[in-house]
Amino acid sequence: MKFVRLPIIIFAAFLMLGSISNASAQPAMSEGMTAMNPDQVDGKPYLLSILKDLLDTHDRIKAAEARVESAEHLVSQSWSGWTPSFDMSIEGGREEIDKPGGGTNKFRNEEKLTATQLLYDFGGTPGTINSAKATLNEYKAVLERVRQDLIIQGVESYLGLIRARETLKYAVQSEESMKRLSGMEETLVKRGAGLSYKELQIKAQLAGAMSYRVTIERALQIARNKFKAVYGYPVTMDEINKMVPVSMPAQYMPGTLEDALAQAYERNPLLIQIQSIKDRLESEVDVQEATLFPKFEFVLEGKRREQDQGASGVRTENKATFQVSYSGFSGLGEYEGAQAAKANLREIRKQDLDIRRTVDENVRNAWIELMTLRKNAELYRTQANITAEFLDLIKKKRATGEQVELLDILVGERDYSTATSASVTADIDNIIFAYKLLYQMGMMNLEAFK
């Protein structure tokens, strides 16, 4: 049996040398994730650059900006209610008058200029101005929400590629290790120095490793498709290999859950948008109620008449009047319009309460995810260190001449690869959910990447 064990021990020695060297190198990657690729020491400028391009060119941004521009013009237009209006009319032609005692058949002309200044309309014009301002604030909030949506999508797709790449790397390493073990066991079985059931066990593990690698390859392709959908162009494997994770936005992170909720209530663009809609509908109620009351205006009017009604020469007429106008009865249209505006306001107030609860839930869930990922990342690092020590222990056994089972090496290789991959993935997910928390708080902006 000593001669049978000798090839096993020699093989284990070579395998363990490679395993332990990997074990000593990998924990540094899972801890900092700051130098995965020597061609790109710092990934922040690259991500910041493509995010800037995304915000400068994306169609949703352009559409939201056009809507803001339209609202700005509507605000300017609404102020016209307080500026005087000027109306001018000119008419001329032959006038024929046939009446008892005389008549006329002459060319005549008349020019009239009227200036009207609104004095008071029971809140109608101020309501129109406030409604336009609220609409502008609403569209600005929509623009900010679109910007933050695109930023978090860009971050997720970028870091998702890195996560899939790293997971695939460890899956390939695990599969190659299984193949080496499987080949060695087949050789031993053929020589009569091994047991066939061990070969079957290793092959079963190999099949599982291959299946996992295929699954991760699919995940990587899906991540590439998501990147293309967000940024608008495909990314090559060479570019993916140069990507490194961004650092945690520690300076923007809240200290407690209560701090996160307070920031969300104040800065979440969806809540700001809903508040602006409430302001707009309150102003629309004022506008509709103003139609139930008269308008007070100051009117200046000047006329010039020539050959009018047969009178020779030019006649002028100027007047300054105080005018009160009221629409009167119109089938209760104004009243019903006011009631409809009030109902719309009640609706948005209820929606505001519902959306606040949703924002509260999203912030709490993002906080829980972040705290859980932090704990898991630490546990995975501990697991990776333990499995590395296990492999080191096998090496020491080999050095003392003890028997080393291939299945022990198999289990150690598999567990180490799994734990290290999970540690790296948890570190990346930890960064993703840190930015997701900022997104739920309404603090997702490019400053976080500088």
Secondary structure, DSSP 4 states (H G I P E B T S, - for coil): -HHHHHHHHHHHHHHHHHHHHHHHHHHHHHHH-S-S-TT-S--HHHHHHHHHHHHHH-HHHHHHHHHHHHHHHHHHHHGGGGS-EEEEEEEEEEEEEEETTEEEEEEEEEEEEEEEEEEE-TTHHHHHHHHHHHHHHHHHHHHHHHHHHHHHHHHHHHHHHHHHHHHHHHHHHHHHHHHHHHHHHHHHHHTTSS-HHHHHHHHHHHHHHHHHHHHHHHHHHHHHHHHHHHHSS---HHHHHT--PPPP-GGG--SSHHHHHHHHHHH-HHHHHHHHHHHHHHHHHHHHHHTTS-EEEEEEEEEEEESGGG--SEEEEEEEEEEEE----STTHHHHHHHHHHHHHHHHHHHHHHHHHHHHHHHHHHHHHHHHHHHHHHHHHHHHHHHHHHHHHHHHHHHTT----HHHHHHHHHHHHHHHHHHHHHHHHHHHHHHHHHHHHT---GGGG-
